[in-house]
Amino acid sequence: MCTNGLNAGQFQETITQIDEAVALCRRWTHRAFHGAEDAELVSSAASLKKAQGLLDEVRALLSDAGESLEREAAASGATVKLV
């Protein structure tokens, strides 16, 4: 479970919690985008749409980090279990 002094299971859970927080922010941003779009606030809507895309990129990077952690922990002989 511990890899180089780090509890891999807890670290995986931390990555999951960060992803869940970003997912919530992404949903709020999506709702704000539709509000701006419906109100014909073109510049605001465009910025919010771009923010949605960046939040999607953050979630993809977090997914990559989780997968990398699993591989690295497995290579060290530690096990990672999702709770």
VOTOR-943280 format. One record per residue: residue number from 1; x, y, z of N, C-alpha, C in turn; residue in one letter. Coordinates in pm, whole numbers, plus 50000, padded with zeros to 5 digits. Each point is the difference from the previous one (the first is absolute). Layout:
N
marlo: NUM&nxx: X&nyy: Y&nzz: Z&caxx: X&cayy: Y&cazz: Z&cxx: X&cyy: Y&czz: Z&vexgu: A $
...
# end
This chain:
83
marlo: 1&nxx: 50080&nyy: 49881&nzz: 50000&caxx: 49920&cayy: 50119&cazz: 50000&cxx: 50085&cyy: 50126&czz: 50000&vexgu: M $
marlo: 2&nxx: 50110&nyy: 50000&nzz: 50071&caxx: 50088&cayy: 50116&cazz: 50000&cxx: 50106&cyy: 49984&czz: 49892&vexgu: C $
marlo: 3&nxx: 50014&nyy: 50103&nzz: 49921&caxx: 50100&cayy: 50002&cazz: 49895&cxx: 50089&cyy: 50121&czz: 50024&vexgu: T $
marlo: 4&nxx: 50126&nyy: 49976&nzz: 50027&caxx: 50093&cayy: 50110&cazz: 50025&cxx: 49949&cyy: 50095&czz: 50109&vexgu: N $
marlo: 5&nxx: 49941&nyy: 49944&nzz: 50104&caxx: 49951&cayy: 50080&cazz: 50111&cxx: 49863&cyy: 50062&czz: 49977&vexgu: G $
marlo: 6&nxx: 49933&nyy: 49961&nzz: 49893&caxx: 49869&cayy: 50056&cazz: 49966&cxx: 49897&cyy: 49888&czz: 49998&vexgu: L $
marlo: 7&nxx: 49890&nyy: 50019&nzz: 50067&caxx: 49892&cayy: 49903&cazz: 49997&cxx: 49927&cyy: 50016&czz: 49866&vexgu: N $
marlo: 8&nxx: 50022&nyy: 49905&nzz: 49911&caxx: 49947&cayy: 50010&cazz: 49863&cxx: 49848&cyy: 50002&czz: 49998&vexgu: A $
marlo: 9&nxx: 49937&nyy: 49923&nzz: 50089&caxx: 49854&cayy: 49998&cazz: 50004&cxx: 49942&cyy: 50135&czz: 50038&vexgu: G $
marlo: 10&nxx: 50058&nyy: 50062&nzz: 50100&caxx: 49954&cayy: 50133&cazz: 50042&cxx: 50027&cyy: 50103&czz: 49892&vexgu: Q $
marlo: 11&nxx: 50114&nyy: 49987&nzz: 49934&caxx: 50033&cayy: 50095&cazz: 49895&cxx: 49903&cyy: 49986&czz: 49882&vexgu: F $
marlo: 12&nxx: 49964&nyy: 49877&nzz: 49967&caxx: 49902&cayy: 49977&cazz: 49893&cxx: 49867&cyy: 50064&czz: 50037&vexgu: Q $
marlo: 13&nxx: 49961&nyy: 49986&nzz: 50125&caxx: 49874&cayy: 50060&cazz: 50046&cxx: 50007&cyy: 50153&czz: 49992&vexgu: E $
marlo: 14&nxx: 50113&nyy: 50057&nzz: 50028&caxx: 50017&cayy: 50145&cazz: 49990&cxx: 49980&cyy: 50045&czz: 49855&vexgu: T $
marlo: 15&nxx: 50058&nyy: 49927&nzz: 49907&caxx: 49983&cayy: 50033&cazz: 49858&cxx: 49852&cyy: 49991&czz: 49963&vexgu: I $
marlo: 16&nxx: 49931&nyy: 49899&nzz: 50049&caxx: 49857&cayy: 49984&cazz: 49972&cxx: 49920&cyy: 50118&czz: 50056&vexgu: T $
marlo: 17&nxx: 50032&nyy: 50043&nzz: 50121&caxx: 49930&cayy: 50113&cazz: 50061&cxx: 50023&cyy: 50129&czz: 49921&vexgu: Q $
marlo: 18&nxx: 50122&nyy: 50022&nzz: 49955&caxx: 50029&cayy: 50118&cazz: 49919&cxx: 49918&cyy: 49995&czz: 49871&vexgu: I $
marlo: 19&nxx: 49995&nyy: 49883&nzz: 49936&caxx: 49923&cayy: 49984&cazz: 49876&cxx: 49852&cyy: 50030&czz: 50024&vexgu: D $
marlo: 20&nxx: 49946&nyy: 49953&nzz: 50111&caxx: 49859&cayy: 50026&cazz: 50030&cxx: 49974&cyy: 50149&czz: 50019&vexgu: E $
marlo: 21&nxx: 50093&nyy: 50071&nzz: 50064&caxx: 49984&cayy: 50144&cazz: 50020&cxx: 50005&cyy: 50074&czz: 49865&vexgu: A $
marlo: 22&nxx: 50092&nyy: 49959&nzz: 49914&caxx: 50011&cayy: 50062&cazz: 49868&cxx: 49875&cyy: 49970&czz: 49917&vexgu: V $
marlo: 23&nxx: 49946&nyy: 49878&nzz: 50013&caxx: 49878&cayy: 49964&cazz: 49927&cxx: 49884&cyy: 50090&czz: 50043&vexgu: A $
marlo: 24&nxx: 49991&nyy: 50030&nzz: 50128&caxx: 49895&cayy: 50089&cazz: 50048&cxx: 50019&cyy: 50141&czz: 49944&vexgu: L $
marlo: 25&nxx: 50122&nyy: 50049&nzz: 50001&caxx: 50028&cayy: 50131&cazz: 49942&cxx: 49967&cyy: 50003&czz: 49851&vexgu: C $
marlo: 26&nxx: 50027&nyy: 49890&nzz: 49932&caxx: 49971&cayy: 49992&cazz: 49857&cxx: 49849&cyy: 50009&czz: 49976&vexgu: R $
marlo: 27&nxx: 49920&nyy: 49932&nzz: 50085&caxx: 49854&cayy: 50008&cazz: 49986&cxx: 49950&cyy: 50141&czz: 50023&vexgu: R $
marlo: 28&nxx: 50052&nyy: 50068&nzz: 50100&caxx: 49959&cayy: 50138&cazz: 50027&cxx: 50039&cyy: 50092&czz: 49885&vexgu: W $
marlo: 29&nxx: 50119&nyy: 49978&nzz: 49946&caxx: 50045&cayy: 50079&cazz: 49887&cxx: 49910&cyy: 49976&czz: 49879&vexgu: T $
marlo: 30&nxx: 49960&nyy: 49877&nzz: 49980&caxx: 49911&cayy: 49965&cazz: 49889&cxx: 49866&cyy: 50072&czz: 50014&vexgu: H $
marlo: 31&nxx: 49946&nyy: 50000&nzz: 50120&caxx: 49873&cayy: 50070&cazz: 50024&cxx: 50015&cyy: 50150&czz: 49977&vexgu: R $
marlo: 32&nxx: 50111&nyy: 50056&nzz: 50047&caxx: 50025&cayy: 50143&cazz: 49980&cxx: 50014&cyy: 50031&czz: 49851&vexgu: A $
marlo: 33&nxx: 50067&nyy: 49911&nzz: 49927&caxx: 50013&cayy: 50018&cazz: 49855&cxx: 49863&cyy: 50009&czz: 49934&vexgu: F $
marlo: 34&nxx: 49910&nyy: 49907&nzz: 50036&caxx: 49867&cayy: 50003&cazz: 49939&cxx: 49924&cyy: 50126&czz: 50039&vexgu: H $
marlo: 35&nxx: 50016&nyy: 50048&nzz: 50122&caxx: 49937&cayy: 50126&cazz: 50041&cxx: 50050&cyy: 50116&czz: 49917&vexgu: G $
marlo: 36&nxx: 50132&nyy: 50007&nzz: 49981&caxx: 50059&cayy: 50108&cazz: 49921&cxx: 49958&cyy: 49988&czz: 49854&vexgu: A $
marlo: 37&nxx: 49997&nyy: 49877&nzz: 49950&caxx: 49960&cayy: 49978&cazz: 49861&cxx: 49855&cyy: 50040&czz: 49978&vexgu: E $
marlo: 38&nxx: 49912&nyy: 49960&nzz: 50091&caxx: 49858&cayy: 50034&cazz: 49989&cxx: 49977&cyy: 50151&czz: 50008&vexgu: D $
marlo: 39&nxx: 50084&nyy: 50069&nzz: 50076&caxx: 49988&cayy: 50145&cazz: 50014&cxx: 50074&cyy: 50075&czz: 49890&vexgu: A $
marlo: 40&nxx: 50055&nyy: 49925&nzz: 49904&caxx: 50074&cayy: 50055&cazz: 49887&cxx: 50121&cyy: 50082&czz: 50044&vexgu: E $
marlo: 41&nxx: 50065&nyy: 49953&nzz: 50106&caxx: 50125&cayy: 50060&cazz: 50046&cxx: 50114&cyy: 49923&czz: 49934&vexgu: L $
marlo: 42&nxx: 50027&nyy: 50036&nzz: 49877&caxx: 50087&cayy: 49923&cazz: 49912&cxx: 50141&cyy: 49983&czz: 50057&vexgu: V $
marlo: 43&nxx: 50060&nyy: 50108&nzz: 50045&caxx: 50137&cayy: 49993&cazz: 50051&cxx: 50008&cyy: 49917&czz: 50128&vexgu: S $
marlo: 44&nxx: 49905&nyy: 50021&nzz: 50089&caxx: 49997&cayy: 49923&cazz: 50125&cxx: 49978&cyy: 49852&czz: 49971&vexgu: S $
marlo: 45&nxx: 49908&nyy: 49970&nzz: 49910&caxx: 49972&cayy: 49862&cazz: 49964&cxx: 50124&cyy: 49933&czz: 49941&vexgu: A $
marlo: 46&nxx: 50071&nyy: 50073&nzz: 49915&caxx: 50122&cayy: 49945&cazz: 49939&cxx: 50106&cyy: 49969&czz: 50106&vexgu: A $
marlo: 47&nxx: 50016&nyy: 50090&nzz: 50096&caxx: 50097&cayy: 49977&cazz: 50107&cxx: 49962&cyy: 49881&czz: 50085&vexgu: S $
marlo: 48&nxx: 49872&nyy: 49988&nzz: 50030&caxx: 49953&cayy: 49887&cazz: 50081&cxx: 50015&cyy: 49868&czz: 49923&vexgu: L $
marlo: 49&nxx: 49976&nyy: 50003&nzz: 49870&caxx: 50019&cayy: 49880&cazz: 49918&cxx: 50147&cyy: 49957&czz: 50002&vexgu: K $
marlo: 50&nxx: 50090&nyy: 50098&nzz: 49992&caxx: 50142&cayy: 49969&cazz: 50005&cxx: 50037&cyy: 49943&czz: 50137&vexgu: K $
marlo: 51&nxx: 49943&nyy: 50057&nzz: 50105&caxx: 50026&cayy: 49950&cazz: 50136&cxx: 49954&cyy: 49855&czz: 50013&vexgu: A $
marlo: 52&nxx: 49886&nyy: 49967&nzz: 49940&caxx: 49951&cayy: 49861&cazz: 50002&cxx: 50103&cyy: 49906&czz: 49938&vexgu: Q $
marlo: 53&nxx: 50055&nyy: 50042&nzz: 49889&caxx: 50100&cayy: 49918&cazz: 49932&cxx: 50124&cyy: 49981&czz: 50085&vexgu: G $
marlo: 54&nxx: 50043&nyy: 50106&nzz: 50067&caxx: 50117&cayy: 49990&cazz: 50086&cxx: 49973&cyy: 49909&czz: 50120&vexgu: L $
marlo: 55&nxx: 49880&nyy: 50007&nzz: 50055&caxx: 49965&cayy: 49911&cazz: 50111&cxx: 49996&cyy: 49855&czz: 49953&vexgu: L $
marlo: 56&nxx: 49954&nyy: 49977&nzz: 49877&caxx: 50004&cayy: 49865&cazz: 49943&cxx: 50144&cyy: 49950&czz: 49989&vexgu: D $
marlo: 57&nxx: 50091&nyy: 50090&nzz: 49962&caxx: 50142&cayy: 49963&cazz: 49991&cxx: 50057&cyy: 49966&czz: 50137&vexgu: E $
marlo: 58&nxx: 49960&nyy: 50076&nzz: 50102&caxx: 50045&cayy: 49972&cazz: 50136&cxx: 49955&cyy: 49861&czz: 50042&vexgu: V $
marlo: 59&nxx: 49874&nyy: 49967&nzz: 49972&caxx: 49949&cayy: 49867&cazz: 50037&cxx: 50075&cyy: 49890&czz: 49927&vexgu: R $
marlo: 60&nxx: 50035&nyy: 50022&nzz: 49875&caxx: 50076&cayy: 49899&cazz: 49924&cxx: 50139&cyy: 49982&czz: 50062&vexgu: A $
marlo: 61&nxx: 50062&nyy: 50109&nzz: 50042&caxx: 50131&cayy: 49990&cazz: 50064&cxx: 49992&cyy: 49928&czz: 50134&vexgu: L $
marlo: 62&nxx: 49894&nyy: 50026&nzz: 50074&caxx: 49980&cayy: 49929&cazz: 50127&cxx: 49981&cyy: 49851&czz: 49977&vexgu: L $
marlo: 63&nxx: 49928&nyy: 49965&nzz: 49895&caxx: 49982&cayy: 49859&cazz: 49965&cxx: 50135&cyy: 49937&czz: 49966&vexgu: S $
marlo: 64&nxx: 50081&nyy: 50072&nzz: 49923&caxx: 50135&cayy: 49952&cazz: 49966&cxx: 50083&cyy: 49980&czz: 50126&vexgu: D $
marlo: 65&nxx: 49990&nyy: 50094&nzz: 50095&caxx: 50076&cayy: 49990&cazz: 50124&cxx: 49958&cyy: 49875&czz: 50078&vexgu: A $
marlo: 66&nxx: 49870&nyy: 49974&nzz: 50006&caxx: 49950&cayy: 49882&cazz: 50071&cxx: 50049&cyy: 49871&czz: 49936&vexgu: G $
marlo: 67&nxx: 49997&nyy: 49995&nzz: 49867&caxx: 50047&cayy: 49881&cazz: 49929&cxx: 50151&cyy: 49982&czz: 50019&vexgu: E $
marlo: 68&nxx: 50074&nyy: 50109&nzz: 49997&caxx: 50144&cayy: 49993&cazz: 50021&cxx: 50032&cyy: 49950&czz: 50140&vexgu: S $
marlo: 69&nxx: 49925&nyy: 50049&nzz: 50098&caxx: 50020&cayy: 49957&cazz: 50138&cxx: 49980&cyy: 49849&czz: 50012&vexgu: L $
marlo: 70&nxx: 49895&nyy: 49950&nzz: 49937&caxx: 49974&cayy: 49856&cazz: 50005&cxx: 50116&cyy: 49920&czz: 49942&vexgu: E $
marlo: 71&nxx: 50050&nyy: 50044&nzz: 49885&caxx: 50113&cayy: 49931&cazz: 49936&cxx: 50125&cyy: 50007&czz: 50086&vexgu: R $
marlo: 72&nxx: 50030&nyy: 50118&nzz: 50052&caxx: 50121&cayy: 50018&cazz: 50079&cxx: 49993&cyy: 49923&czz: 50132&vexgu: E $
marlo: 73&nxx: 49882&nyy: 50000&nzz: 50062&caxx: 49983&cayy: 49926&cazz: 50125&cxx: 50012&cyy: 49850&czz: 49975&vexgu: A $
marlo: 74&nxx: 49945&nyy: 49953&nzz: 49888&caxx: 50009&cayy: 49857&cazz: 49967&cxx: 50144&cyy: 49959&czz: 49974&vexgu: A $
marlo: 75&nxx: 50075&nyy: 50088&nzz: 49937&caxx: 50141&cayy: 49970&cazz: 49970&cxx: 50084&cyy: 49992&czz: 50126&vexgu: A $
marlo: 76&nxx: 49955&nyy: 50070&nzz: 50104&caxx: 50077&cayy: 49999&cazz: 50124&cxx: 49957&cyy: 49887&czz: 50094&vexgu: S $
marlo: 77&nxx: 49897&nyy: 49925&nzz: 49958&caxx: 49952&cayy: 49891&cazz: 50083&cxx: 49886&cyy: 50039&czz: 50092&vexgu: G $
marlo: 78&nxx: 49964&nyy: 50128&nzz: 50003&caxx: 49889&cayy: 50045&cazz: 50083&cxx: 49869&cyy: 49974&czz: 49926&vexgu: A $
marlo: 79&nxx: 49889&nyy: 49996&nzz: 50073&caxx: 49871&cayy: 49983&cazz: 49937&cxx: 49915&cyy: 50124&czz: 50020&vexgu: T $
marlo: 80&nxx: 49921&nyy: 50032&nzz: 49897&caxx: 49909&cayy: 50114&cazz: 50006&cxx: 49859&cyy: 49945&czz: 49991&vexgu: V $
marlo: 81&nxx: 49916&nyy: 50032&nzz: 50096&caxx: 49862&cayy: 49955&cazz: 49999&cxx: 49909&cyy: 50119&czz: 50011&vexgu: K $
marlo: 82&nxx: 49900&nyy: 50008&nzz: 49911&caxx: 49901&cayy: 50107&cazz: 50009&cxx: 49903&cyy: 49967&czz: 50111&vexgu: L $
marlo: 83&nxx: 49959&nyy: 50103&nzz: 50070&caxx: 49907&cayy: 49982&cazz: 50111&cxx: 49861&cyy: 50035&czz: 49954&vexgu: V $
# end
